[in-house]
Amino acid sequence: MTRQSADRALRIVCDYLGLQGFSTHSNRRTAATRLNNQGVPLRVIQKIGGWASLAALQRYLEVSDEQMDEAIGRL
C-alpha cells in the first residue's frame, strides 16, 4: 500500500465518521512528539520517521504549555 492510498483510505473513513483534522500527517507529528516526550533520542525518531535531517524533524515536534512551565520552573 502506498502512502497516498493509505492517506486516501483514512480520509474516506474520517469523512464517514465525521472526524475533522485527522490525517496520516497528523499521526506522524503525534508519534514523533510522543516518542520525544518519552525520552527517545532524536536521531532514533528521525530514523523511524524517515526525516532527512534533525532540523526537519524538529519542525514536527510540539511543545506543550506544561513543558514550557516546567522548564521555566527549573530556573
C-alpha positions as CSV (number, residue, x, y, z in Angstrom):
1,M,0.0,0.0,0.0
2,T,1.4,3.4,-0.9
3,R,1.4,6.4,1.4
4,Q,-1.1,8.1,-0.9
5,S,-3.6,5.2,-0.8
6,A,-3.3,4.9,3.0
7,D,-4.0,8.7,3.2
8,R,-7.0,8.4,0.9
9,A,-8.4,5.4,2.8
10,L,-8.0,7.3,6.1
11,R,-9.7,10.4,4.7
12,I,-12.7,8.3,3.5
13,V,-13.1,6.7,6.9
14,C,-12.8,10.1,8.7
15,D,-15.3,11.7,6.4
16,Y,-17.7,8.8,7.0
17,L,-17.3,9.1,10.8
18,G,-17.5,12.9,10.7
19,L,-13.9,13.4,12.0
20,Q,-12.0,16.5,11.1
21,G,-8.4,17.5,11.4
22,F,-7.1,13.9,11.3
23,S,-4.6,12.6,8.7
24,T,-1.6,10.4,8.3
25,H,0.4,13.6,8.5
26,S,-1.1,14.5,11.9
27,N,-0.4,10.9,13.1
28,R,3.3,11.4,12.1
29,R,3.5,14.6,14.2
30,T,1.8,13.0,17.2
31,A,4.0,9.9,17.1
32,A,7.2,11.9,16.9
33,T,6.1,14.2,19.8
34,R,5.1,11.2,21.9
35,L,8.4,9.5,21.3
36,N,10.3,12.7,22.1
37,N,8.3,13.2,25.3
38,Q,9.2,9.6,26.4
39,G,12.9,10.4,26.0
40,V,13.6,8.6,22.8
41,P,16.8,10.1,21.2
42,L,16.1,12.5,18.3
43,R,18.3,10.5,15.9
44,V,16.2,7.4,16.6
45,I,13.0,9.3,16.0
46,Q,14.5,10.7,12.8
47,K,15.3,7.3,11.5
48,I,11.9,5.8,12.4
49,G,10.0,8.6,10.8
50,G,12.3,9.0,7.8
51,W,13.1,12.7,8.2
52,A,16.1,13.7,6.2
53,S,17.6,15.9,8.9
54,L,17.2,16.7,12.6
55,A,16.1,20.2,11.6
56,A,13.2,18.8,9.5
57,L,12.2,16.5,12.5
58,Q,12.3,19.4,15.0
59,R,9.6,21.3,12.9
60,Y,7.3,18.4,13.7
61,L,7.8,18.3,17.5
62,E,5.2,20.0,19.5
63,V,5.9,21.7,22.8
64,S,3.1,22.0,25.3
65,D,2.4,24.9,27.7
66,E,3.1,22.4,30.6
67,Q,6.5,21.6,29.2
68,M,7.3,25.3,29.0
69,D,6.1,25.9,32.5
70,E,8.1,23.0,33.8
71,A,11.3,24.3,32.1
72,I,10.8,27.8,33.4
73,G,10.2,26.4,36.9
74,R,13.6,24.7,36.8
75,L,15.2,28.1,36.6
